[in-house]
Amino acid sequence: MLIPIAIVEPAIETYAEALWWGLITITIVGYGDIAPVTVLGRLMATVLPVVGIGMIDIL
């Protein structure tokens, strides 16, 4: 399984952490325990909730 954030972010070391980050980012809770530090990671963190909310709006 390939999770892009696990590749670009040095703080995310396991796929479980990547899934946790994705869930928290999609729900816009943002606990801050895992935060992106790279530009690509921050871009992904910006796009992910927008796409998630957009998908819900479409349905």
mmJSON file of the N, C-alpha and C atoms, coordinates in Angstrom:
{"data_MODEL":{"atom_site":{
"group_PDB":["ATOM","ATOM","ATOM","ATOM","ATOM","ATOM","ATOM","ATOM","ATOM","ATOM","ATOM","ATOM","ATOM","ATOM","ATOM","ATOM","ATOM","ATOM","ATOM","ATOM","ATOM","ATOM","ATOM","ATOM","ATOM","ATOM","ATOM","ATOM","ATOM","ATOM","ATOM","ATOM","ATOM","ATOM","ATOM","ATOM","ATOM","ATOM","ATOM","ATOM","ATOM","ATOM","ATOM","ATOM","ATOM","ATOM","ATOM","ATOM","ATOM","ATOM","ATOM","ATOM","ATOM","ATOM","ATOM","ATOM","ATOM","ATOM","ATOM","ATOM","ATOM","ATOM","ATOM","ATOM","ATOM","ATOM","ATOM","ATOM","ATOM","ATOM","ATOM","ATOM","ATOM","ATOM","ATOM","ATOM","ATOM","ATOM","ATOM","ATOM","ATOM","ATOM","ATOM","ATOM","ATOM","ATOM","ATOM","ATOM","ATOM","ATOM","ATOM","ATOM","ATOM","ATOM","ATOM","ATOM","ATOM","ATOM","ATOM","ATOM","ATOM","ATOM","ATOM","ATOM","ATOM","ATOM","ATOM","ATOM","ATOM","ATOM","ATOM","ATOM","ATOM","ATOM","ATOM","ATOM","ATOM","ATOM","ATOM","ATOM","ATOM","ATOM","ATOM","ATOM","ATOM","ATOM","ATOM","ATOM","ATOM","ATOM","ATOM","ATOM","ATOM","ATOM","ATOM","ATOM","ATOM","ATOM","ATOM","ATOM","ATOM","ATOM","ATOM","ATOM","ATOM","ATOM","ATOM","ATOM","ATOM","ATOM","ATOM","ATOM","ATOM","ATOM","ATOM","ATOM","ATOM","ATOM","ATOM","ATOM","ATOM","ATOM","ATOM","ATOM","ATOM","ATOM","ATOM","ATOM","ATOM","ATOM","ATOM","ATOM","ATOM","ATOM","ATOM","ATOM","ATOM"],
"id":[1,2,3,4,5,6,7,8,9,10,11,12,13,14,15,16,17,18,19,20,21,22,23,24,25,26,27,28,29,30,31,32,33,34,35,36,37,38,39,40,41,42,43,44,45,46,47,48,49,50,51,52,53,54,55,56,57,58,59,60,61,62,63,64,65,66,67,68,69,70,71,72,73,74,75,76,77,78,79,80,81,82,83,84,85,86,87,88,89,90,91,92,93,94,95,96,97,98,99,100,101,102,103,104,105,106,107,108,109,110,111,112,113,114,115,116,117,118,119,120,121,122,123,124,125,126,127,128,129,130,131,132,133,134,135,136,137,138,139,140,141,142,143,144,145,146,147,148,149,150,151,152,153,154,155,156,157,158,159,160,161,162,163,164,165,166,167,168,169,170,171,172,173,174,175,176,177],
"type_symbol":["N","C","C","N","C","C","N","C","C","N","C","C","N","C","C","N","C","C","N","C","C","N","C","C","N","C","C","N","C","C","N","C","C","N","C","C","N","C","C","N","C","C","N","C","C","N","C","C","N","C","C","N","C","C","N","C","C","N","C","C","N","C","C","N","C","C","N","C","C","N","C","C","N","C","C","N","C","C","N","C","C","N","C","C","N","C","C","N","C","C","N","C","C","N","C","C","N","C","C","N","C","C","N","C","C","N","C","C","N","C","C","N","C","C","N","C","C","N","C","C","N","C","C","N","C","C","N","C","C","N","C","C","N","C","C","N","C","C","N","C","C","N","C","C","N","C","C","N","C","C","N","C","C","N","C","C","N","C","C","N","C","C","N","C","C","N","C","C","N","C","C","N","C","C","N","C","C"],
"label_atom_id":["N","CA","C","N","CA","C","N","CA","C","N","CA","C","N","CA","C","N","CA","C","N","CA","C","N","CA","C","N","CA","C","N","CA","C","N","CA","C","N","CA","C","N","CA","C","N","CA","C","N","CA","C","N","CA","C","N","CA","C","N","CA","C","N","CA","C","N","CA","C","N","CA","C","N","CA","C","N","CA","C","N","CA","C","N","CA","C","N","CA","C","N","CA","C","N","CA","C","N","CA","C","N","CA","C","N","CA","C","N","CA","C","N","CA","C","N","CA","C","N","CA","C","N","CA","C","N","CA","C","N","CA","C","N","CA","C","N","CA","C","N","CA","C","N","CA","C","N","CA","C","N","CA","C","N","CA","C","N","CA","C","N","CA","C","N","CA","C","N","CA","C","N","CA","C","N","CA","C","N","CA","C","N","CA","C","N","CA","C","N","CA","C","N","CA","C","N","CA","C","N","CA","C","N","CA","C"],
"label_alt_id":[null,null,null,null,null,null,null,null,null,null,null,null,null,null,null,null,null,null,null,null,null,null,null,null,null,null,null,null,null,null,null,null,null,null,null,null,null,null,null,null,null,null,null,null,null,null,null,null,null,null,null,null,null,null,null,null,null,null,null,null,null,null,null,null,null,null,null,null,null,null,null,null,null,null,null,null,null,null,null,null,null,null,null,null,null,null,null,null,null,null,null,null,null,null,null,null,null,null,null,null,null,null,null,null,null,null,null,null,null,null,null,null,null,null,null,null,null,null,null,null,null,null,null,null,null,null,null,null,null,null,null,null,null,null,null,null,null,null,null,null,null,null,null,null,null,null,null,null,null,null,null,null,null,null,null,null,null,null,null,null,null,null,null,null,null,null,null,null,null,null,null,null,null,null,null,null,null],
"label_comp_id":["MET","MET","MET","LEU","LEU","LEU","ILE","ILE","ILE","PRO","PRO","PRO","ILE","ILE","ILE","ALA","ALA","ALA","ILE","ILE","ILE","VAL","VAL","VAL","GLU","GLU","GLU","PRO","PRO","PRO","ALA","ALA","ALA","ILE","ILE","ILE","GLU","GLU","GLU","THR","THR","THR","TYR","TYR","TYR","ALA","ALA","ALA","GLU","GLU","GLU","ALA","ALA","ALA","LEU","LEU","LEU","TRP","TRP","TRP","TRP","TRP","TRP","GLY","GLY","GLY","LEU","LEU","LEU","ILE","ILE","ILE","THR","THR","THR","ILE","ILE","ILE","THR","THR","THR","ILE","ILE","ILE","VAL","VAL","VAL","GLY","GLY","GLY","TYR","TYR","TYR","GLY","GLY","GLY","ASP","ASP","ASP","ILE","ILE","ILE","ALA","ALA","ALA","PRO","PRO","PRO","VAL","VAL","VAL","THR","THR","THR","VAL","VAL","VAL","LEU","LEU","LEU","GLY","GLY","GLY","ARG","ARG","ARG","LEU","LEU","LEU","MET","MET","MET","ALA","ALA","ALA","THR","THR","THR","VAL","VAL","VAL","LEU","LEU","LEU","PRO","PRO","PRO","VAL","VAL","VAL","VAL","VAL","VAL","GLY","GLY","GLY","ILE","ILE","ILE","GLY","GLY","GLY","MET","MET","MET","ILE","ILE","ILE","ASP","ASP","ASP","ILE","ILE","ILE","LEU","LEU","LEU"],
"label_asym_id":["A","A","A","A","A","A","A","A","A","A","A","A","A","A","A","A","A","A","A","A","A","A","A","A","A","A","A","A","A","A","A","A","A","A","A","A","A","A","A","A","A","A","A","A","A","A","A","A","A","A","A","A","A","A","A","A","A","A","A","A","A","A","A","A","A","A","A","A","A","A","A","A","A","A","A","A","A","A","A","A","A","A","A","A","A","A","A","A","A","A","A","A","A","A","A","A","A","A","A","A","A","A","A","A","A","A","A","A","A","A","A","A","A","A","A","A","A","A","A","A","A","A","A","A","A","A","A","A","A","A","A","A","A","A","A","A","A","A","A","A","A","A","A","A","A","A","A","A","A","A","A","A","A","A","A","A","A","A","A","A","A","A","A","A","A","A","A","A","A","A","A","A","A","A","A","A","A"],
"label_entity_id":["1","1","1","1","1","1","1","1","1","1","1","1","1","1","1","1","1","1","1","1","1","1","1","1","1","1","1","1","1","1","1","1","1","1","1","1","1","1","1","1","1","1","1","1","1","1","1","1","1","1","1","1","1","1","1","1","1","1","1","1","1","1","1","1","1","1","1","1","1","1","1","1","1","1","1","1","1","1","1","1","1","1","1","1","1","1","1","1","1","1","1","1","1","1","1","1","1","1","1","1","1","1","1","1","1","1","1","1","1","1","1","1","1","1","1","1","1","1","1","1","1","1","1","1","1","1","1","1","1","1","1","1","1","1","1","1","1","1","1","1","1","1","1","1","1","1","1","1","1","1","1","1","1","1","1","1","1","1","1","1","1","1","1","1","1","1","1","1","1","1","1","1","1","1","1","1","1"],
"label_seq_id":[1,1,1,2,2,2,3,3,3,4,4,4,5,5,5,6,6,6,7,7,7,8,8,8,9,9,9,10,10,10,11,11,11,12,12,12,13,13,13,14,14,14,15,15,15,16,16,16,17,17,17,18,18,18,19,19,19,20,20,20,21,21,21,22,22,22,23,23,23,24,24,24,25,25,25,26,26,26,27,27,27,28,28,28,29,29,29,30,30,30,31,31,31,32,32,32,33,33,33,34,34,34,35,35,35,36,36,36,37,37,37,38,38,38,39,39,39,40,40,40,41,41,41,42,42,42,43,43,43,44,44,44,45,45,45,46,46,46,47,47,47,48,48,48,49,49,49,50,50,50,51,51,51,52,52,52,53,53,53,54,54,54,55,55,55,56,56,56,57,57,57,58,58,58,59,59,59],
"pdbx_PDB_ins_code":[null,null,null,null,null,null,null,null,null,null,null,null,null,null,null,null,null,null,null,null,null,null,null,null,null,null,null,null,null,null,null,null,null,null,null,null,null,null,null,null,null,null,null,null,null,null,null,null,null,null,null,null,null,null,null,null,null,null,null,null,null,null,null,null,null,null,null,null,null,null,null,null,null,null,null,null,null,null,null,null,null,null,null,null,null,null,null,null,null,null,null,null,null,null,null,null,null,null,null,null,null,null,null,null,null,null,null,null,null,null,null,null,null,null,null,null,null,null,null,null,null,null,null,null,null,null,null,null,null,null,null,null,null,null,null,null,null,null,null,null,null,null,null,null,null,null,null,null,null,null,null,null,null,null,null,null,null,null,null,null,null,null,null,null,null,null,null,null,null,null,null,null,null,null,null,null,null],
"Cartn_x":[0.851,0.0,0.895,0.557,1.345,0.553,1.089,0.469,1.473,1.162,2.134,2.688,1.881,2.38,3.492,3.444,4.492,5.824,5.774,6.996,7.609,6.784,7.301,7.56,6.962,7.127,8.054,9.145,10.074,9.496,8.538,7.97,7.016,6.493,5.561,6.37,6.553,7.46,6.755,5.494,4.787,3.507,2.964,1.705,0.562,0.643,-0.385,-0.413,0.749,0.813,0.268,0.539,0.036,-1.486,-2.043,-3.5,-4.119,-3.48,-3.95,-3.931,-2.828,-2.71,-3.813,-4.059,-5.091,-6.468,-6.79,-8.096,-8.284,-7.284,-7.366,-7.444,-6.731,-6.747,-8.082,-8.623,-9.903,-11.027,-11.022,-12.087,-11.851,-10.745,-10.372,-10.299,-9.971,-9.789,-8.439,-7.39,-6.069,-5.478,-5.328,-4.753,-3.357,-2.594,-1.258,-0.174,-0.516,0.507,1.423,0.887,1.693,1.36,2.32,2.088,3.109,2.676,3.613,4.605,5.84,6.88,7.425,7.235,7.727,6.656,7.072,6.132,5.125,5.595,4.698,3.72,4.19,3.32,2.256,2.636,1.662,0.655,1.109,0.192,-0.827,-0.341,-1.239,-2.23,-1.763,-2.637,-3.675,-3.412,-4.366,-5.396,-4.951,-5.828,-6.746,-6.246,-7.005,-8.38,-8.481,-9.82,-10.721,-10.143,-10.95,-11.595,-10.82,-11.348,-12.368,-12.074,-13.003,-14.338,-14.306,-15.545,-16.259,-15.508,-16.099,-16.819,-16.243,-16.874,-18.188,-18.205,-19.432,-20.489,-20.072,-21.021,-21.648,-20.882,-21.383,-22.45,-22.232,-23.187,-24.395],
"Cartn_y":[-1.174,0.0,1.235,2.177,3.383,4.572,5.217,6.416,7.551,8.479,9.514,10.334,10.651,11.474,10.76,9.433,8.672,8.773,9.084,9.208,10.599,11.642,13.01,13.623,13.089,13.664,12.822,13.413,12.653,12.302,13.085,12.832,11.64,11.286,10.163,8.938,8.046,6.916,5.614,5.477,4.231,4.528,3.484,3.647,3.925,3.394,3.671,5.162,5.776,7.216,7.995,7.52,8.184,8.11,6.962,6.824,7.713,7.765,8.632,10.087,10.506,11.874,12.165,11.228,11.414,11.554,10.714,10.767,12.094,12.507,13.759,14.95,14.882,15.978,16.054,14.903,14.891,15.43,15.081,15.523,16.943,17.528,18.899,19.077,18.02,18.111,18.753,18.259,18.85,18.854,17.682,17.6,18.207,18.12,18.699,17.757,16.509,15.567,15.182,15.167,14.948,16.089,16.946,18.087,18.064,18.349,18.351,19.509,19.248,20.281,20.605,19.714,19.979,20.724,21.401,22.142,21.191,20.067,19.101,18.527,18.25,17.742,18.75,20.013,21.053,21.238,21.104,21.188,20.047,18.848,17.7,17.928,18.511,18.773,19.84,20.677,21.695,21.121,20.3,19.761,18.666,17.851,16.705,17.067,18.007,18.315,18.995,19.792,20.439,19.39,18.404,17.324,16.509,16.223,15.446,16.147,17.435,18.195,18.309,18.489,18.549,17.263,16.126,14.833,14.7,15.161,15.091,16.022,17.202,18.143,17.587,16.851,16.279,15.224,14.456,13.401,14.037],
"Cartn_z":[0.0,0.0,0.0,-0.851,-0.977,-0.439,0.567,1.116,0.92,0.016,-0.365,0.797,1.783,2.884,3.652,3.703,4.396,3.662,2.377,1.595,1.727,1.738,1.701,3.071,4.113,5.444,6.316,6.798,7.638,9.019,9.506,10.837,10.839,9.68,9.581,9.181,10.135,9.938,9.567,9.922,9.643,8.866,8.242,7.532,8.503,9.706,10.703,11.039,11.171,11.419,10.226,9.021,7.811,7.751,8.096,8.117,9.191,10.365,11.446,10.992,10.379,9.876,8.867,7.948,6.942,7.555,8.508,9.171,9.897,10.629,11.372,10.427,9.315,8.347,7.622,7.225,6.509,7.395,8.661,9.561,10.083,9.721,10.088,11.613,12.334,13.775,14.071,13.419,13.526,14.925,15.519,16.864,16.929,15.854,15.839,16.314,16.638,17.069,15.915,14.703,13.508,12.55,12.301,11.414,10.291,9.077,7.953,8.053,7.656,7.693,6.309,5.351,4.005,3.209,2.167,1.33,0.687,0.169,-0.458,0.568,1.767,2.821,3.216,3.291,3.622,2.499,1.275,0.14,0.191,0.509,0.633,1.775,2.857,4.003,3.686,2.721,2.303,1.341,0.429,-0.614,-0.064,0.842,1.331,1.911,2.843,3.368,2.334,1.439,0.408,-0.496,-0.881,-1.723,-0.932,0.325,1.161,1.338,1.628,1.801,0.463,-0.611,-1.944,-2.305,-1.948,-2.228,-1.457,-0.224,0.582,-0.011,-0.463,-1.069,-2.339,-3.109,-4.349,-4.063,-3.001,-2.667,-2.032],
"occupancy":[1.0,1.0,1.0,1.0,1.0,1.0,1.0,1.0,1.0,1.0,1.0,1.0,1.0,1.0,1.0,1.0,1.0,1.0,1.0,1.0,1.0,1.0,1.0,1.0,1.0,1.0,1.0,1.0,1.0,1.0,1.0,1.0,1.0,1.0,1.0,1.0,1.0,1.0,1.0,1.0,1.0,1.0,1.0,1.0,1.0,1.0,1.0,1.0,1.0,1.0,1.0,1.0,1.0,1.0,1.0,1.0,1.0,1.0,1.0,1.0,1.0,1.0,1.0,1.0,1.0,1.0,1.0,1.0,1.0,1.0,1.0,1.0,1.0,1.0,1.0,1.0,1.0,1.0,1.0,1.0,1.0,1.0,1.0,1.0,1.0,1.0,1.0,1.0,1.0,1.0,1.0,1.0,1.0,1.0,1.0,1.0,1.0,1.0,1.0,1.0,1.0,1.0,1.0,1.0,1.0,1.0,1.0,1.0,1.0,1.0,1.0,1.0,1.0,1.0,1.0,1.0,1.0,1.0,1.0,1.0,1.0,1.0,1.0,1.0,1.0,1.0,1.0,1.0,1.0,1.0,1.0,1.0,1.0,1.0,1.0,1.0,1.0,1.0,1.0,1.0,1.0,1.0,1.0,1.0,1.0,1.0,1.0,1.0,1.0,1.0,1.0,1.0,1.0,1.0,1.0,1.0,1.0,1.0,1.0,1.0,1.0,1.0,1.0,1.0,1.0,1.0,1.0,1.0,1.0,1.0,1.0,1.0,1.0,1.0,1.0,1.0,1.0],
"B_iso_or_equiv":[0.0,0.0,0.0,0.0,0.0,0.0,0.0,0.0,0.0,0.0,0.0,0.0,0.0,0.0,0.0,0.0,0.0,0.0,0.0,0.0,0.0,0.0,0.0,0.0,0.0,0.0,0.0,0.0,0.0,0.0,0.0,0.0,0.0,0.0,0.0,0.0,0.0,0.0,0.0,0.0,0.0,0.0,0.0,0.0,0.0,0.0,0.0,0.0,0.0,0.0,0.0,0.0,0.0,0.0,0.0,0.0,0.0,0.0,0.0,0.0,0.0,0.0,0.0,0.0,0.0,0.0,0.0,0.0,0.0,0.0,0.0,0.0,0.0,0.0,0.0,0.0,0.0,0.0,0.0,0.0,0.0,0.0,0.0,0.0,0.0,0.0,0.0,0.0,0.0,0.0,0.0,0.0,0.0,0.0,0.0,0.0,0.0,0.0,0.0,0.0,0.0,0.0,0.0,0.0,0.0,0.0,0.0,0.0,0.0,0.0,0.0,0.0,0.0,0.0,0.0,0.0,0.0,0.0,0.0,0.0,0.0,0.0,0.0,0.0,0.0,0.0,0.0,0.0,0.0,0.0,0.0,0.0,0.0,0.0,0.0,0.0,0.0,0.0,0.0,0.0,0.0,0.0,0.0,0.0,0.0,0.0,0.0,0.0,0.0,0.0,0.0,0.0,0.0,0.0,0.0,0.0,0.0,0.0,0.0,0.0,0.0,0.0,0.0,0.0,0.0,0.0,0.0,0.0,0.0,0.0,0.0,0.0,0.0,0.0,0.0,0.0,0.0],
"pdbx_formal_charge":[null,null,null,null,null,null,null,null,null,null,null,null,null,null,null,null,null,null,null,null,null,null,null,null,null,null,null,null,null,null,null,null,null,null,null,null,null,null,null,null,null,null,null,null,null,null,null,null,null,null,null,null,null,null,null,null,null,null,null,null,null,null,null,null,null,null,null,null,null,null,null,null,null,null,null,null,null,null,null,null,null,null,null,null,null,null,null,null,null,null,null,null,null,null,null,null,null,null,null,null,null,null,null,null,null,null,null,null,null,null,null,null,null,null,null,null,null,null,null,null,null,null,null,null,null,null,null,null,null,null,null,null,null,null,null,null,null,null,null,null,null,null,null,null,null,null,null,null,null,null,null,null,null,null,null,null,null,null,null,null,null,null,null,null,null,null,null,null,null,null,null,null,null,null,null,null,null],
"auth_seq_id":[1,1,1,2,2,2,3,3,3,4,4,4,5,5,5,6,6,6,7,7,7,8,8,8,9,9,9,10,10,10,11,11,11,12,12,12,13,13,13,14,14,14,15,15,15,16,16,16,17,17,17,18,18,18,19,19,19,20,20,20,21,21,21,22,22,22,23,23,23,24,24,24,25,25,25,26,26,26,27,27,27,28,28,28,29,29,29,30,30,30,31,31,31,32,32,32,33,33,33,34,34,34,35,35,35,36,36,36,37,37,37,38,38,38,39,39,39,40,40,40,41,41,41,42,42,42,43,43,43,44,44,44,45,45,45,46,46,46,47,47,47,48,48,48,49,49,49,50,50,50,51,51,51,52,52,52,53,53,53,54,54,54,55,55,55,56,56,56,57,57,57,58,58,58,59,59,59],
"auth_comp_id":["MET","MET","MET","LEU","LEU","LEU","ILE","ILE","ILE","PRO","PRO","PRO","ILE","ILE","ILE","ALA","ALA","ALA","ILE","ILE","ILE","VAL","VAL","VAL","GLU","GLU","GLU","PRO","PRO","PRO","ALA","ALA","ALA","ILE","ILE","ILE","GLU","GLU","GLU","THR","THR","THR","TYR","TYR","TYR","ALA","ALA","ALA","GLU","GLU","GLU","ALA","ALA","ALA","LEU","LEU","LEU","TRP","TRP","TRP","TRP","TRP","TRP","GLY","GLY","GLY","LEU","LEU","LEU","ILE","ILE","ILE","THR","THR","THR","ILE","ILE","ILE","THR","THR","THR","ILE","ILE","ILE","VAL","VAL","VAL","GLY","GLY","GLY","TYR","TYR","TYR","GLY","GLY","GLY","ASP","ASP","ASP","ILE","ILE","ILE","ALA","ALA","ALA","PRO","PRO","PRO","VAL","VAL","VAL","THR","THR","THR","VAL","VAL","VAL","LEU","LEU","LEU","GLY","GLY","GLY","ARG","ARG","ARG","LEU","LEU","LEU","MET","MET","MET","ALA","ALA","ALA","THR","THR","THR","VAL","VAL","VAL","LEU","LEU","LEU","PRO","PRO","PRO","VAL","VAL","VAL","VAL","VAL","VAL","GLY","GLY","GLY","ILE","ILE","ILE","GLY","GLY","GLY","MET","MET","MET","ILE","ILE","ILE","ASP","ASP","ASP","ILE","ILE","ILE","LEU","LEU","LEU"],
"auth_asym_id":["A","A","A","A","A","A","A","A","A","A","A","A","A","A","A","A","A","A","A","A","A","A","A","A","A","A","A","A","A","A","A","A","A","A","A","A","A","A","A","A","A","A","A","A","A","A","A","A","A","A","A","A","A","A","A","A","A","A","A","A","A","A","A","A","A","A","A","A","A","A","A","A","A","A","A","A","A","A","A","A","A","A","A","A","A","A","A","A","A","A","A","A","A","A","A","A","A","A","A","A","A","A","A","A","A","A","A","A","A","A","A","A","A","A","A","A","A","A","A","A","A","A","A","A","A","A","A","A","A","A","A","A","A","A","A","A","A","A","A","A","A","A","A","A","A","A","A","A","A","A","A","A","A","A","A","A","A","A","A","A","A","A","A","A","A","A","A","A","A","A","A","A","A","A","A","A","A"],
"auth_atom_id":["N","CA","C","N","CA","C","N","CA","C","N","CA","C","N","CA","C","N","CA","C","N","CA","C","N","CA","C","N","CA","C","N","CA","C","N","CA","C","N","CA","C","N","CA","C","N","CA","C","N","CA","C","N","CA","C","N","CA","C","N","CA","C","N","CA","C","N","CA","C","N","CA","C","N","CA","C","N","CA","C","N","CA","C","N","CA","C","N","CA","C","N","CA","C","N","CA","C","N","CA","C","N","CA","C","N","CA","C","N","CA","C","N","CA","C","N","CA","C","N","CA","C","N","CA","C","N","CA","C","N","CA","C","N","CA","C","N","CA","C","N","CA","C","N","CA","C","N","CA","C","N","CA","C","N","CA","C","N","CA","C","N","CA","C","N","CA","C","N","CA","C","N","CA","C","N","CA","C","N","CA","C","N","CA","C","N","CA","C","N","CA","C","N","CA","C","N","CA","C","N","CA","C","N","CA","C"],
"pdbx_PDB_model_num":[1,1,1,1,1,1,1,1,1,1,1,1,1,1,1,1,1,1,1,1,1,1,1,1,1,1,1,1,1,1,1,1,1,1,1,1,1,1,1,1,1,1,1,1,1,1,1,1,1,1,1,1,1,1,1,1,1,1,1,1,1,1,1,1,1,1,1,1,1,1,1,1,1,1,1,1,1,1,1,1,1,1,1,1,1,1,1,1,1,1,1,1,1,1,1,1,1,1,1,1,1,1,1,1,1,1,1,1,1,1,1,1,1,1,1,1,1,1,1,1,1,1,1,1,1,1,1,1,1,1,1,1,1,1,1,1,1,1,1,1,1,1,1,1,1,1,1,1,1,1,1,1,1,1,1,1,1,1,1,1,1,1,1,1,1,1,1,1,1,1,1,1,1,1,1,1,1]
}}}
